[in-house]
Amino acid sequence: MEKILIVEDDEDIRDILKIYLKAESFEIWEAENGKQAFEILEDKKPDLVILDLMLPDINGLNICKSIRTKYKYPIIMITAKTADQDKIIGLTYGADDYITKPFNPLEVMARVKAQLRRYKEYGENTKEDSTIYYKGLILDRKSRQANLNGKELKLTPTEFNLLEILLLNRGQVLSGEKLFHLLREDEYYSKSTNTVTVHIRNLREKMEESFEHPEYIKTVWGVGYIIEA
């Protein structure tokens, strides 16, 4: 049974999420503030966290950032803020996805299952010897570990998947829309490339890529992104 931690100060929202998640046979833990969330995170090992951006004691962004220093499981951020900048900040801090309030509970369930499927099942079904090597970059698809020139890259699940897609399609220019749909296969996702742009930027920063002259992920202006063959 996969375990979900809900960090949300609104009891009504927690109750709605619990009803739908339990109907899908998930085990649920809940926290109404950041302090409780950290206590659970220290004692338990969730498979996914649903995290509210606005909490009464600790900013959800700080919780997200703290989780990412230790763990790689998916984080879905819930926010009442609809501005693109707020969503971008959440992704930059390590969230894999975001949902804005008010939301459709069925959409949340679809995103939870999609994130878990990509994080768990894909890694389990990958051949043990399926490792990608490219110019000092090593991507172990079984353990989902990435190293660049001997240094571990601490990637979120989405960042790992994005880098993997680009490496498997070396020599091909992939548009932002194409990358988005390769990452998001679910019917509830609408067309968007903004998420991809943020994750590409995060990847480049972690790989210490030069924006003007990147060695790995290159931009073909007006078309998309490419890792050369």
Secondary structure, 3 states (H helix, E strand, C coil): CCEEEEECCCHHHHHHHHHHHHHCCCEEEEECCHHHHHHHHHHCCCCEEEEECCCCCCCHHHHHHHHHCCCCCCEEEEECCCCHHHHHHHHHCCCCEEEECCCCHHHHHHHHHHHHHHHHHHHHCCCCCCEEEECCEEEECCCCEEEECCEEECCCHHHHHHHHHHHHCCCCCECHHHHHHHHCCCCCCCCCCHHHHHHHHHHHHHCCCCCCCCCCCEEECCCEEECCC
